[in-house]
Amino acid sequence: MTPPAGRHFLQIPGPTNVPDRVLSAIAAPTIDHRGPDFSELTLEVLAGLKKVFKTDSNVIVFPGSGTGAWEAALVNTLSAGDRILMFETGQFSTLWCAMARKLGIEVDFIPGDWRHGVDPAQIEARLAEDSSHQIKAVAVVHNETSTGVTSRIAEVRGAIDAADHPALLMVDTISSLGSIDYRHDEWGIDVTVGGSQKGLMLPPGLGFNAVSERAVAAAKNASLPKSYWDWQGMLDTNPGGFFPYTPATNLLYGLREALTMLEEEGLDAVFARHDRFAEATRRAAAAWGLDLLAKDEREYSSSLTAIVTPDGVDADDLRKVILDRFDMSLGTGLGKVKGWTFRIGHLGDLNDLTLMGTLSGVEMGLDIAGIPRASSGVSAAMEYLSAG
Ligand SMILES: *Cc1c(COP(=O)(O)O)cnc(C)c1O
C-alpha cells in the first residue's frame, strides 16, 4: 500500500475528527494547574459544560476514559450488594452491567435484542413490583453506539415516576452529548456520564459526571471503595477553579475551544445538523437495499447508523476493502452483532461533503467487494442534502 495523500477519513462513531481549532488550542503551553490562570480556565469550562448537559448542577471532569466515568457514577452512589436495574440495548450497556457486577452490585439486566432501545414499560413494571424499594438505581445508555439506537430517556423518567419509585436515574450519554438533544435537569437525571472523544470533538481522555443534588446526597451513604473517582475532592476544589490532582490541562484547553464552537453554532443547530446527516445516511442505506440494525424509527440515532450486510457477507471484509482503498475507517460490529453489521459515524465535526465522501467510500466499497446493491445510495443522499 502506498502512503495515502489527503486526510484519513475517520468515520467511526468515536473517537471523532478533532477540528483544527481544537487541535491548535491543545497545542498551547501547559501551565501551572495551581496558578491563577488555571482557575479561570476551569471555571469557564465548567460553566460551558453545564449548558451542554443542560444542568444547573455540578459537572465533574475526570482525566480518564468514558469507562472511568461509568465507574465513578457507580462507586459514588452505591454500596456492595445494592440492586440496580439496567437494560440490554447493546454492547455498551452489557459492558456497564459487567462492570457493576465486578464492583459487587446486583444487577437486574433486562434482556434486549440489540435492535431496540430501553422499553419504558418494562422499567415501570420492574419498579412497580419492587414495593420495598430494593432497587437503588436505574442505569441506561442514551445512545447505544454499538447499534445506532437512541433510547427515549424522557419516557424512562416518566416510567420511574409512574411507578412512584425513588431509584436514582443514571444515563450514559457518551455518544449523544453534543450531538443529540439531552436534558439532565428537565429529565430529572441523577448522574449523566459523558466522554470527550465523540460529540464533543476532542481526543479521548476526559470523562464527565453531571451530578444532581440527590446523587450527591446518595454519595454520603454509598460505601463502595473509591479514591481516584471520589466526587468529594472534585466538589471541594472545583468551585475555586482547581482539582484534587493534576487535571488533563491541555485537553481542557481543547474543551474550552470545543464548547465555544458548539455555542457559536448553537446546540439546536448542532442537533439539526446531526439529524440531517443521519437521515441522508438512512436514505443511502435504503437505496442500497441494506437494512438498518435499528428497528424502530422513533429510536434512530442521529450520531451513527449501523447497517446490516446481506447474508453471507462479512461486514469486516467490506470495512477492510474501504480502509485499504480509500483510507476510511468505519465502525466494526461489536459483540453479538459482529460480522454482519458495520457502523457509519456521522457525529462531531463534519459537513455535507464529509458525509458525501463517506457515503461514496461505502458505495465504492460495496461494488469492489462485489456486494450487490439495489441502486445508488450516494444519489439518494445527495438529492436529500441538496434539497434543504
Ligand atoms: C465510547 C462509549 C463508551 C466507552 O467509552 P471509553 O472512552 O471507550 O471508555 C461507553 N458508552 C458509550 C455509549 C460509548 O459510546
PDBQT file of the ligand as one rigid body, heavy atoms in Angstrom, charges set to zero:
ROOT
HETATM    1  C1  LIG A 401     -17.455   5.003  23.647  1.00  0.00    +0.000 C 
HETATM    2  C2  LIG A 401     -18.503   4.631  24.614  1.00  0.00    +0.000 A 
HETATM    3  C3  LIG A 401     -18.197   4.159  25.897  1.00  0.00    +0.000 A 
HETATM    4  C4  LIG A 401     -16.798   3.860  26.342  1.00  0.00    +0.000 C 
HETATM    5  O1  LIG A 401     -16.013   4.986  26.425  1.00  0.00    +0.000 OA
HETATM    6  P1  LIG A 401     -14.427   4.809  26.533  1.00  0.00    +0.000 P 
HETATM    7  O2  LIG A 401     -13.925   6.219  26.463  1.00  0.00    +0.000 OA
HETATM    8  O3  LIG A 401     -14.010   3.946  25.387  1.00  0.00    +0.000 OA
HETATM    9  O4  LIG A 401     -14.137   4.179  27.831  1.00  0.00    +0.000 OA
HETATM   10  C5  LIG A 401     -19.236   3.893  26.752  1.00  0.00    +0.000 A 
HETATM   11  N1  LIG A 401     -20.514   4.082  26.392  1.00  0.00    +0.000 NA
HETATM   12  C6  LIG A 401     -20.854   4.528  25.157  1.00  0.00    +0.000 A 
HETATM   13  C7  LIG A 401     -22.292   4.705  24.813  1.00  0.00    +0.000 C 
HETATM   14  C8  LIG A 401     -19.853   4.809  24.243  1.00  0.00    +0.000 A 
HETATM   15  O5  LIG A 401     -20.199   5.241  23.017  1.00  0.00    +0.000 OA
ENDROOT
TORSDOF 0
